[in-house]
Amino acid sequence: MIDRQQTGARVGGTHRSEAFVHLDATRLRADEDIPFDLYVRNGSNYMLFRRAHHPMTYDELKSFRAKGLSEFFVDARSKKALARYFEQELAVRLKDPRLALDEKAGFLMEASRIIMDDLFAHPESPETLGTVRTLVEQTVGFISSGRQAFRSVIRLCSHDYYTYTHTLHVEVYSVALGKQLNLSPNFLQKLGEGALLHDIGKALVPPEILTKPGPLSPEEWQVMKQHPQLGIDLLSAQGPLDEITRWAIIGHHERIDGRGYPYGLARDEVALPGRIVALADIYDALTTNRSYHAAARSFEALNVIKDHMLGGVDADLFRELVILLANNAPEW
């Protein structure tokens, strides 16, 4: 039940859903300090459920979930506080021996979604590289802890496409593929950072191009094809980029047959990080719902790559991806 003494009046219907960020209710713990207001949705309106810094008891959370309510909402103006909360909690939750593996995987994915949502809203922030580095450390550590950990994560990869969830999926697939190749921990870390940031340059593409529902004009397509280099320029202004990270970003749309962009590199000109992220990027694009196609199952997506795209991707990496997913994908 909504605590009106602590919550106040109903939020007016003039608020659009984009003004709020959804939050899985299972990610909150009883009796902990939550530094942002929590809302619940009633139709198109949002009701203030709990003021910031008013911890909920175990019984209150249990009652909330018992009524079939599964999510809270946070005012988008509090995105930064929400992201910082999840950054601080992530390491604690992943190390908690009381939590089941699936719970840890769920918190990792939720934390990553929220943190990347905030980063894409503020791509020029000087905190971007440090935040991503910490997030990748946690992801690599969790995935490297065992096959069941990776399976727990991959089961949670959503079929819905959003730029920030797509980057998270690409990171997961890239790191897992790199681990299967027995790449060094440092390589996995830098590869994961590049995968997570591979589309950050889209934040500098005009929104009328980025969200255009129909085909892009030749001029618009030329602008869109610059997003890998725009990402490099944006991040380089914040500090030096490792070459592995740089290649993961600049090479994710290059193709070994020379038909990619932004530079039309071919064969060995496309370094390994670019090849890995390119393949992960294609696979995730095929297995998520987009405006122009429905999500494909793993086997279907891999067949599309084999039949129509194999000339542009690394055949050896593709075989490793098939093995990886055959052993771990829940909906093969």
Sequence and secondary structure as in RCSB ss.txt:
>XXXX:A:sequence
MIDRQQTGARVGGTHRSEAFVHLDATRLRADEDIPFDLYVRNGSNYMLFRRAHHPMTYDELKSFRAKGLSEFFVD
ARSKKALARYFEQELAVRLKDPRLALDEKAGFLMEASRIIMDDLFAHPESPETLGTVRTLVEQTVGFISSGRQAF
RSVIRLCSHDYYTYTHTLHVEVYSVALGKQLNLSPNFLQKLGEGALLHDIGKALVPPEILTKPGPLSPEEWQVMK
QHPQLGIDLLSAQGPLDEITRWAIIGHHERIDGRGYPYGLARDEVALPGRIVALADIYDALTTNRSYHAAARSFE
ALNVIKDHMLGGVDADLFRELVILLANNAPEW
>XXXX:A:secstr
   HHHH SEE TTS GGGEEEEEGGG  TT    S EEEEETTEEEEEE TT    HHHHHHHHHTT  EEEEE
GGGHHHHHHHHHHHHHHHHH TTS HHHHHHHHHHHHHHHHHHHHHSTT TTHHHHHHHHHHHHHHHHTT HHHH
HHHHTT  SB  HHHHHHHHHHHHHHHHHHTT  HHHHHHHHHHHHTTTGGGGGS HHHHT SS   HHHHHHHT
THHHHHHHHHHTTS   HHHHHHHHTTT  TBS  SSS  BGGGS HHHHHHHHHHHHHHHTSBBTTB    HHH
HHHHIIIIITTTS HHHHHHHHHHHHHH TT 
